[in-house]
Amino acid sequence: MEKKSLEEKIFEFLEIKSVNNKIGQGHTTNEITRYVGSLRSNVSAVLNKLYRKGQLKKIEGRPVRYVISDEIEKTIYMSNDVVSFSTLIGSSGSLKKIIRQAKAAVLYPPKGIHTLLLGPTGVGKTMFASLMHKFASENGVMPLNSPFIEFNCADYSNNPQLLIGQLFGYKKGAYTGADREHHGIVEKADGGVLFLDEIHRLPAEGQELLFYLIDKGEFCSLGDTVKKKVNILLVCATTEQVDTSLLQTFKRRIPMTIYIPSLKERTLEERFLLIRDFFQKESRQVNRRIIVTDEVIKSLLLYPCIGNIGQLKSDIKLTCANAFLDCIGEMQKKFTIELHHLPDYVKQGMLYLKDHSEKIEEIIQNKHWFSFAGKELEFSNEIDISKYKNNFYGQIEKKLEELHSRQYSEEDIRLIMTTEIEGYFNKYIRNFDDYTMEISKIVNANTIKFVDGLLGYAGKELHKVFPVKVFHSLCLHMQASLERMRIGKPIINYKFGEILEKYPEEFKVVHDYCRKLEHEYDVKIPVEEIAFITMFLSIDKIEGEYQKNHPLLVIAMHGRSTASSMAEVVNCLLGIQYVLAYDMNLDKSSKICYEELKQLIKVNNPSSVILLVDMGSLGTFGELISEELGIDLRVIHLVTTVMALEAARKVAVENNIDIICQSLRDTVPMSLSYGTELFKDFKVNSEFVIITLCVTGEGSAVKIKNLIEDNVDVKAEHVEILPMSISDDQELEKRLQKIANDRTIIAIVGTINPHFYGIPFISLSDLIMFNRYDKIRNLVKGAQVITTVSATDMMEIKNQVFDAIKDKLKHIDVDEFKQYFELFIKNLEDVLHIVIDKDTMVGLIFHVTCAIDILLDGKKTRECKNKKNILQEYTVEIDKIKQTLEVIEQAYSLDINIDEICFILQIIKQS
């Protein structure tokens, strides 16, 4: 038997230990020396050699510990204990078949067969390839210390010669810039696995060189004629279609193809296990227990995670960072993650709950929170009732204490509380819209009996049917109320007179019932409390009044039932009835359609309106209706179902249409808003302010202030940072308005965007995780924060716009037109030295496409009234735009007139 080298013994020790120990723990030089039975100096020398070669990693500390490089890498998409296929999440489920394929590929005599891994971004192809290498080492196919070399072909895709040189190496002078000899990764992978990611980026000549390597096991470096022999197992990966991205001759040489499923294709049970593992990993990193509510788990299970496991991991890390701030500076060894800590697009997962309710219930099993600590997972069926219990009284008392501390007069306090009590009540009752807890677990039997009897009696007397949320909320309220009365705490109701006047029938019913049962509970119920109970029985009237102040939401679209279908989906999914629809029949004249839409809005007598339209004249209708009826109205173009769902949700909880529109614009990048100026330039004042906000109070906001001051020299630019709490939205708005009256607010920094117009918001996660203090520096120096859109997002935006208008075009085939439009945009950006943003892109698509269609129809386009001034001021730009349009003119054999070119320049300049 061949004697093992010292290097092999060290690898063997680290491999064996990695199975039983925590990943990333590592081992000291002394521990390794005792195992291999060699001199410490020799072991130390080999360890340093392996470290320099990148085969080992050092874990800094005293003493230094060593760990195999790919051991740490594996944890990216694996659970805490995943070191082999058998413990991989999904190994007995959705991944069972592909694991069998991978094992077969590795074990196939004599040296395994080359493999191609397919699947979208983020599914874990790199990890899967490393596990194939691990499996090969464990089963004697290759040595324990055999290399696993990973190479991404995309890194050098813009330079094919350099890419091939990195793969196969090159001799000195092989090409310009090759000033020394270089050993390629093929040579470094000898005896192990070579993993080539994004293999579709390898040019044809590179694929052909791999033919020879696969067939003969030999290769030549660039500039060299000497053939070198290697023994490697090749594993390639791509996100593309292999039939179009790879040479057929290359594809034939890789007999094993394995498709790794996307997160959407995997089971919800497996997704839950991944979520569990990621939270456990974050718990270890921050050294705190992480408590997660069931709503958060449901959202993470159901939201569309386009980036697959990689995105899921990133989103959980971002969520933990948002929640972690709440406990910075505190001695607590835990923190809680709630729904508001999630990014907005993750919260959208709750919209899909109805479609998966049975499966989610099977996974969640009525648990209300989950606790993650290292490898531990705890859960509880107990619900945190702090947000329900005493909440109504608690808010009132807190406000009273605040007003008294500010030395308000009793008259002023009465005036303020009269207006605010109903707001507190509405917030309190809305907590119970999705309340499913068994009330008997937190409310005593006598109180439940009291409320049950009251609602039964009131139902008969008032001929009403009460929703379940009234029963739940009144039970918790009465338990708190009866306790207050027993210990002699006063009950003050500043709205007593108004309640008596507005709801006399309900008040009488409650009064009569309470007087009958006072002896049974040995307590006298004051009339102030009777008035509070009356509000619960009058919920239908209160919510009706509350809804009157909310904007009217109308979807208006071209077609016989397009808008009606979308409104039906929104109303059904959200369990509401207030989203209205107007279908603009193409057979009707614009005048008739205008009158019908105006009448639909008029009969509902709204205080304000949000009109969601698909395109065209419907947007103009909105402005005309607003002027004619004197109603505050906003129009949002390019409506989608997702946008309509988001708008309906926000209309239910917000009265201010500008805040709603701003929020929609932030969350749905396709929206184009008219009738309101959403982004205003800053006023130039001598004093500037940055506001730091936090949901947990001003203490955490002060920490954010300190973070900014440590990284940005705000004093040099005469900028002051003011920390504030966001716990009270109304009070926050008043305070910001007061500051804005005297000074210029140049930015808001915090955990949650309060959506104030003209004020850029910078997320705390951008500062902590991505070190984006440059945004603040730019603002301090007078520059606005620029929100960039990725190439993928921009392509999606363009596709959605083209899809929205393609049915309205007579002469243009959209799929064909796209290629000419892309060339036009690329040339336009090059000659004008600009980067076109999403809003400008949408405007250009609409204008250019419709103009070409009109010209192809033989009609004249409209005249640009500002043409004379534009031609005088922007002669050079006009000529350059004319040149970029030649590709479209030649394709469709037409001449685009100067008016259209002026319009294009106007669209660009407006951005």
N, C-alpha and C positions, 0 to 999 in steps of 0.2 A: 504494500500500500504506500502510495506517494506521501511523503511527509508534508504536512501543512506549513506554509510560511507564517511568519509572525503577523503579517498583514491579514492573512485569511483567518487566523485565530482571533484577532481583534474583532473582525467583522462578525465572525460566528458568535462571539460573546454578546456584542451589541444587538444582533438579530434576535438571539434567544431571549435576552432581557427585555427587549421592546415588546414582546408578546404579553408579558406579565405585569410590566410597570406602566405607569401613566405615560402617555405619549408626550414627548418633549422633556421628560425628566432628566435623561442623560446619566452618564457615569463618569466618575473621577479616574485619573490616571492610576491611582493606587488600587482601586477596585479592579480595573482591567489587568493590571500587573499581576495581582493575586490569581486571576483566572488563567492567564496564558503562561504563567511560570517563567517569565523572562526578567531580565534586568529592567529596573524602572527607567533608566536612561534610554535603553533601546526602545521601550514602549513609547516613551515620550517623543522620541524622534520620529517614529512611524506615525503617531497621532498627528503631529505637526505637518508631516508630509501629506497625509490624507486630507487634512484641513486645507492646505494650500491648493490641492487638486480639486477641492470642492466636494469631496465625497463624504466629509464629516462637517458638522457645524459645532461651533463652540457656544455653550450657554455661560455667559459671563457670571462671575461670582467668585466666592472663595470657599472651596477650591473650584477651579474651572471644570465644567462637565462637558462630555462629548456625546453627540447623538448623530445617527446616520442622517444625511441630508434629506433624503426623500421621506423619512419618517415623519418629519414635521409637515412636509408638503401634503402628505396624505390627509391631514385633518381638515383640509379645505372643505370637502363635501362629505365627510364621514362622521360617524358618531365617535364618542370618546374612545371606544375600544376597537374601532375598525382597523385591523391590521391584516385582514384576509377577506376573501370573497364570502366566507361563511357568516361573518358578522356584519356584512354590508346591509344597510336598510333596503329591504325589497329582495333579499337573496332567496327567499322562499315565495316571493310574490311576483311582481312585475319584472324583476331582473333575473328570475330563475333561469329562463331560457337562454339569455345572453351570457350568463355566467357559465352555463354548460358549454356554449359555443367557445368562449374564451379559454376554458380549461382544455377543450379538445384541440384548439389551435396551438396551445403551449405544449401539450403532451404528445402531439402527433410525431411519430418517428421520421427522421432521426433527430431533428433539431427544432421541431415545431414548424408551423406554417405562418407566413406573413399575413397580417390582418389589417383590414380597413374599418375604422370606427366612424359611424355616421350619427348625426343628431344635431339639433340646434344649439346655439350658444348657451353655456351655463349648465348643461346636463351632467358634466363631470367626466368628459372624455379623457382628460389628462390623468385624473385619479384612477380611472378604469385601466388605463394603460400601465400605470405604476403597480396596480394590483396584479396584472398579468405577469409583470416582472417578478413581483414578490412570490407569486404562485410557482413560477418557474424555478426560482431559487430554492424554495421549500421542498420541491419535488425532484431536485437533483438534475434538472434540465440544464441549469447553468450554476456556476459557483455562487456561494452566499455573498461574496464581495463583488459580484459582477456589476458592471455599470448600468445605470438607467439614464440615458441621455435624452433630454427633451429639447426640441428645436421648433420654433415657430417660423414657418416659411414666410409669413406676412411681414416679418421684421425687415426683410431685405427685398421685398417684392418689387420695389421701384428700381432695383439694380440687379438684373439677372446674373451678371457675371460675378458680382460680389456674393450673391446668394449661393451660386454653385461653388465658389471658392470656400465659403464657410462650411459647406457640406463635405467637400472632398479634399479641401486643403489646396495649397498652391506653393509653387517654387518661387524663390526670389526672382523678380523680373518677369513673372508670368504675364502681368498686365500693368498698366500705368498705376502706380501707387502701391504695388506689391514690393515693398522694400525689404522684406525679410521672409523667410520660410514660415509657413503656417500649416499646422496639422488640423485637418478638418474633423468634424464631429463624427463622421463615419468611422474614422480611425480610433477616436476616443471611445466609441461604443463597442469596440471589438470584444467579443465574449459575452455581450449582454443584449439589452434592448435599446433600439433607436426609435424614439417616438417623434414623428414628424407631424406637427399640428398644422392645420390649414394647408394641407397638401395641394389643394387646388391653386394656391398661389405660386407653386413651383412651375416655371415655364416648361414648354415642351422639351427643350434640349436637356433640362435637368431631369425630367421624367425618363428620358431616353438613357441618360447615364445610370439611372437607378435600375433600368432593365438589366444592364450588364452585371451590376452588383448582385441583383437577385438571382440571375441565371448562373453566374460563374463564381460568385463570392469574391470578386476581384474589382479593383478600381485603380484609376490613375489620378494623381493630383494634377491640377492645372499647371501646364508648363513642364510636365514631367512625362517620361515615357516608361518609367519603371512601374510595373504592376504590383500592387500590394494586396495580400490576401487578408480577409477579415471573416469572422464568424458572428453574424448578428441576426437577431430576430427583429424584423421591421414591423412597427405598428404605426399606421397613418390615420389621420383624422380629418374630417371635413364637415362643414355645415352646408355644402352645396350639393346639387344633384350630380351624381358621379357620371351620368351618361353624357353630360354637357361640359363638365369641368375637368375631366381627366381623359387622357388618351386611352382608347380602347385596348391598345396593346399593353399599356401599363396596368390597367384594371384587371386584365386577364391573368397577370402574374401575381395578383393578390387574391387567392382563392377564398379567403374567409372574410365575409362582410357582416359586421355586427351593428345593428341600429340601437342606440341608447335612447329610451323613450324620454319625451319632454315631461316636465312636472305635471302638465295637464293630463297626460296619458297615464300617470301613475295614480294609485289609489289614494283616497283621502286619509286612510289609516297610515300609509307611508309618509304622506306629507306631514301628518301630525308628529310622527316620530322625528322627522327632520327638524320641525319647529322646536320640539323638545330639546334635541341635541344642541341646536344653535343657542337657545336660551341658557342651557347648562354651561356652554362654553363661555358666553358673556358673563355669567355669574362668577365663573372662576377668574376671568380676566379682571373684573372690578372688585372681586373679593367681597361680594355682597349677595344676600339672598334676593332673588327677583320674584316678585309676586305679580301675576298676570291675570287680568279678568277674563271671564269666558267670552265677552264680546270681542276682545282683542284676538283670542285664539280663533274664533269663528271668522273674523275678517281675514286673518292670515291664511286660513284654510281655503277661502273661497275667492279671494281677489285674483284678477287675471295677472299672473306673474310671467310676463313675456320673457324675461331674462332667466327663467327657470330657477334651479337651485342656487345659482350664483346670486341672482337678484334677491331671492328669498333671504339668503344669509345677510346681504347688505341691508335690506329693509329692516330686518330684526336688529342689526347693529345700530342703525340710525334711530330706531324707536327706543332702544335702550339708552342711547346717548341723550335723547330728549328727556327721558324720565330720570336719568342719572343726575341731571342738573338739579332736580328738586331736592336731592339729599346731599349736595355738596356742602361741606362745612358743618353738617350735622353728624352726630355720633351714631346715627342709626346704621345697623348692619343689613338693612334691606331697603328696597324701594319698590313702588307699585307702578305698573304700567297699565294705563287706562286708554279708552278709545281715542281721547284727544291727543295722545302722544304719537299716534300713527300718522304717517303721511296721508294726505287726502285720497290718493289713488288706492291706498290699501283699505281705507274705510269703505270704499265702494264694494268690498266683498260682502257686506251685509245685505246688499241688494239681491244677491243670489241665494240668500238663506232659504227662501221659500221653495226653490227648486231642489234643495238638498237637505231639507229639514230632518228627514228620517235618519239619513246617514250621519249628519252632524250630531243629532241627539244620541245616536249609538256611540259616537266617539266621546262626546262631552259628558254624557250620562248625568245630566242635571247638576254638574259641578259648577260652582260660581267663581272659583278662582283656582289658579295653579301656582305652586311655589317651586322655584328652581334654585337649587343650591349645589353646585358641583355636579356630581352624578345623581343627586337625589331629585325625585319628583314627588311633591305632595300636592294634595288637592282637598277641597272642602265643599260640602253641600251647603254650608252656612253662607248666607249673603251678608255683605257689609251693609247694614241698614243705616249707617251714619248719614247717608245722603237722603234717607227718607225720614227717619225718626227725628222728631223735634225740629225738622227743617223749616217748617212754616213759622213756628214761634221763634226758632233760632235766628232766622233772617230778620224778623221784625225787631227782636230784642237787640240784635247787633246794630241795626240802623238807628234805633232809639238811643243806644249808648253813644254812638258816633255823634248824633245831633246834639245830645246833651253836653258831650265833651267840647263841642264847638260853641256852646253857650247860645244856642238858638232859643228864641222865645217859645213858649208853649203854643202860641198862635201859629208861628211858623212851622213848628213840629207837626201840629195837627194838619196844616195845609199839605206838607210834604208827604206825611204818612197816608193821608186820604188817597193820594194819587198812586202811591207805591204799593199798598197792600194788595191791590188786584194783580199787579205785576208779579209779586211774590207768589200769590195763589196760583197764577197760571204756570209759573215755573215749577212749582211744587207738584201740581196735578199732572204735568207733562212727564214727570219722572215715572209715572205708572202706566204709560202707554204700552210698554212691552214688559210689564211686571208679571212674572210667572211663578213667583215664590209661593209656597204653601203658607198662607197668612197665619195659620195656627202655630207655626214654629216660632213666631216672634211677637204675637199678640195674644193676650190671655183670653180664655173662653168667655168670660163675662162681657168683655168689650166687644168681641165678635157677635155675641148674642144681642147686645144693645144696638149695634149698627145694622145687623140683619133685620131686627124688628123695626127699626126706624125706616129703613128703605122699603120694607114691605108695606108699612103703614102709609108712608109718603106716596108710594106708587099707586095705591088705591085712591087716596084722597086727591092727588094731583093728576091722576091718569097719565103717569109717566113710566118709562122703562129706563133704568139707570145702567150705564156701562160698567163693566167689571172694575175699571180703574177707579170709579167713585167708591166702590166697596173697599178696595185695597187702601186707597189713600185716606178714606175716612176712618178706617180701623186704626191705622197708625196715628192719625191725628188725634182721635179720641183717647187712645191709650196715653199719649203725651198730655192731653188736656185734663183727663181725670186725675193723673198723677200731680199735675200742677195745682189742681183744686184741693187735693187731699193735704198737700203740704202748705197750703195758704198762699201760693204765688198768685199775684194779680193777673187778670186777663184784660188787656186794653185793646179796644177795637175802635180806631178812629173813623172807620167807615160805617159805623153802626147806623147812623141816620140815613145814609144813602142806600144801604142794604134794605132797610125797613121800607123805604119809599119805592125802590125798584122791584123788590120781590116780596110783596106783602103776603101772598098766598103761601109761599114756601116758608116764610118766617112763622106764620100762624101754625102750620103743620108741625114744625120742629118744636115750637114753644109748647103746644098741647102735649106732644109725645114726651118731651123732657119732664114736664110737670107731673105726668102720670108715673114716671119711673124714678123720680128723685129719691123716694124712700127706699127703693130696692138697692140703690147704690150708696145710700147714706151720704149724699152730697147734693148741695144746691148748685144747679147749673146757672151761672149768671147770664143775663140777656146778651152781654157782649159775646159770650161763647155761642149762644144760640144763633147770633148773627153770623158767626164764622161757619157754623154747620149749615146755615141757610145757603151759603155760597156753594157748598158741595152739591146741594139739591138743585141749585140753579145753574149747574154747569153748562146746560144746553144754551141758556140765554147769555151767559158770560162769554162762552166760546164764540157764539154768534156775533156778539159785539166786538170781540177781539179780532175775529176774522174780517169784520168790516173794514178795519184799518189796514189790512194786509193788501198787497198789490194783487190785481187781477192778472192771472197768467193765461195768455192766449197763444195757441200754436196755429199759425196760418201758413198753408202751403199750397202749391199748385197741384191740381189733380182732383179726382172725384171723391176720394176717401183717404188721401195720404195723411192729412193732419188728424182726421178722426181716428185713424188707426194708431197713430203715435200717442195721441191723448189717452186713448183707451188703455194702451200698454202702461203708460205712466200712472194713471189713476188706479189701475188694477194692482200693479206692483207695490205701490205705496199705500194702498187701501184708502184712497181719497176720492173726491168727486169734483174738486174745484178747478181742475185744468180744463179749459174750454178749447174748442177747435173750430177753425173755419177752413173749409175746403174751397179753393178758388178754381171753379170749373172753367176749363179752357174755352168752352163754348160761349161763356158770358163775356160781355164787354167789361172793360176796366171800371167804367163808371158804376155799373150795377154792383160789381164786386166791392167797390169802395163803400157804397151805401150800405151793403149787407154787413160788412165788417164793422163799420161805424155803429150800426144799430145794435149788433151783438155786444159791443163794448158799452154802449149807452144804456141799455136796459139793465145792466148789472150795477150801474151807478158806482163805479169804483173810485177810491181815493187816488189810485195810481195804477198804471198798467205796464206789464212787461210783455212785449210782443215778440215771439220767436218765429222767424220766417225762414223760408229756404233761399229765396233770391228775388231779384227783379223788383217790380213795381210795388210789391207788398211792403218793402222798406219805406218807400215814399209815402204810401198810405198812412203809415204810422205817424210820420211827421205832420201830415195834413189833419188827421184825426185829433192829434194832440192840440193843434191850433184851434180847430173848430169847436171841440168840446171843452177846451180849457182844462184838459187833464194832463197830469204829469206822466209822460209815457216814454219808455225806452224800447228801442228795437235792437234785436240781436239776430244777425244773419247766419246762414248755413247751419240751421238747427239740426241736431242729431238726437237720437233717443237718449243717449247718455247725458247730453246737455240738458234735455228736457227734464230728465229725472233729477238732475242736480238742481235745476231751477225750481222745481216743485218742492224739493226738500227745503231749500233756503227760503222760499216764500212762506212756508209754514211757520218759520221761527224769526223772520226778519221783516220789518216794515219798510226800511229804507231801500228804494229800488237801486240807488247808486251803489250801495254796499253790495247788493245782490249781483248787479252787473259786473262790478269789479271782481268779485269772487269768482264768477263764472269765467271771466276773461283769464284769471290766474290759473284756474283748474282745467279749462277747456280751451286750448290754444287756438282752435279754429274760429272762435267767435269774433265777429266784427260788430262793434256797437256804434249806433248812431243816436242822435238826440241828446247825447251827453258827452262832455269832454272828459274821458276817463283818466288821461295822463296830462297833467298840467306842468308847465315849467315852474321852477322855483322862483319865488320872489327874492329879490336881492336886498337883504337887510344887513345891518352891521353886526347883529347878533344871531348866531346859529345854534341849534340844539339837536342832539341825538337822544332819542328816547329809548331806554332799555326796559323791556317788559318781561314779566314772568307770571305764570298762573298761581304760583305758590306764595306770592307776596313780594314786597319790596326788598326783602333780604336777599333773595336770589337775583333780583334785578340789579342790586348793588354789585354782586359778584360778576355779572355780565359787564357792568360798567368798568370794573377793575381790569377784566380781561382786555377790553378795548384800549384802556389807557396804558396798559403794559405793552401793547403792540403798535399803537398809533399815536403820534404826537398831536393830539387834538388841541392842546393849549396853544401851540405855536400858530394855529390857524384861528384862534379865538372861538373855538367851539366848546360848548358845555354839554356834558352828558347828564341826563336826569333819569334816575331809576323810578319805575312805577309798577304798581300791581295791576293785573288785568282781571282780577276776581270779580269786579263789578263793571259790566260793560257800559252802563249808563254813566256812572261816575267817571270812568276812564274817558269817555267821549267829551264830557264837560271839561275835564282837566286839560285834555289836549286842545280843545277849542279855545280855552282861556290862554294857553301858552301861544297858540297860533295867532291870537289877536295881536300880540306884542313882538313875537319873534318868529324866525323861520325854522320849522322842523325839517331837517334835511334827511333824516332816516329814522326808522324804527327797527330795533334789533331785539330778538326774543325767540321764544319757543313756539308761539302761535301768532299767525298773521292777523291783526285786528282789522285789516282792509280799510284804510283811510286813503281817500283820493289824493293824488299828487305827492304822496309820501312813499318812497321806496321802502320795502321790507327786506331785511337780511336775516335769514334763519340762523339760529345759534349753532345748528349742526354744521352749517357752512364754515363757521369760525373754528369750532372745536375739531371737526373731523377733516376739513379740507383747507384749514388755515387761510381762509379767504378774506384776510384783513385788507387786501388790495381794494375790495369794493368800498370799504369805509374810507380808505385813503383817497380814492377817486372822488367820492362824494364831498369829503372835507375840502378838497381842492376845487369843488364846483362842478365836477363831472357827475353825470347820472349813472346809476347802475344799469348795465346792459345785460339783458337776459338773452343768452345764446340758445339756439335750437340745434340739436344734433342733426347730422345729415339724414339719419334714419327717420327722425321726427319730421324733418322738412319734407322728405319724400312722402311720408304718410299724409301730411297736410295737403301736398299737391294732388295726391291721388284722390283724397276725399273731395277736393274742390272740383276736379275734373269729373268725378262720379256724379256730383250734384248737378252739373250743367249739361252733361253729355246728351240727355234725352231732349234738351231744348234746342240743340244745334241741327240745322237742316243739311249743311254741306260738309261738315268736318267730321272725320273719323277720329275720335279722341285718342285712341291708341296710337294711330299714325302721327297725329299732331304733336303728341308728347315729345317725341324725339327731336322735332324741329324746335319746339319751345325750350327744351333743355339746352340745345346749342345756343339759342338766342340769349338765354339767361347767363350761361357761362361766358359768352362773348361780352355781354353787357357789363358783367362784374369786372372783367379784365380791362376793358377800354375805359370805364369810368372809375376804376380802382375803388370799388365799393363791395360790401357784403350785404346782400338783400335779406332783410328780416322777414319773419313769417307773415306779418300783416301786409307788407309791400308785395310779397309773393302772391298772396291771395288776390290783391287788387290787380296785379299784372295779368294773372291767369284769366280773371273775369274780363278785363278790358280787352286784352289782345285777342282772346278766343272769340268773343262776341263781335269785335270789329272785323276780324277775318271772315266770319260767317256772314255778316251783313254785306261785305264787299263781294263775296262769292255769290251772293243772292242778287247782285247787280244793283243794289241800293246805295244811296249816299249816306255816309256817316255824318254825325252832327259836327257843327263847326265849333272850334275852340275859341271862345270869346276873348281869351287873354293871349291869343296867338302872336299878335304884334309885339307885345312886351317881351314874351318868351324868346322870340326870334332875335330881338335886339340884344337881350342880356345873356342868352345861352347858345350862341351860334356854334361853338365848338362841340358842346354836349349834343345838340340836335344832329350834327353831322355824324357823330359817333354812334348815336342810337340808330340813325338811318342805315349805317353800315351793318350793324348787328342784325337788323331786320331782313337783310338780303337773303338769308337762308330760308326764311318763311316765304318771302316774295317769289323766290325761284321755285320752291316746292309747289306753290299754288298758282304760279303764273299771274301774279297781280302786282299792282303798285300801291303801296300803303301811303296814303296822303299825309301831308305835313301836319294836318290837324290831329291825326291819331298819334303822331310822334310827339306833338306838344302835350297831349294827354298823358302819354307814357312818362314824359319828363316830370309832369306835375305829380303823378303818383309817387315817383321816386323821391322828389323833393319834399313831399309831405311827410315822409318818414324821418 
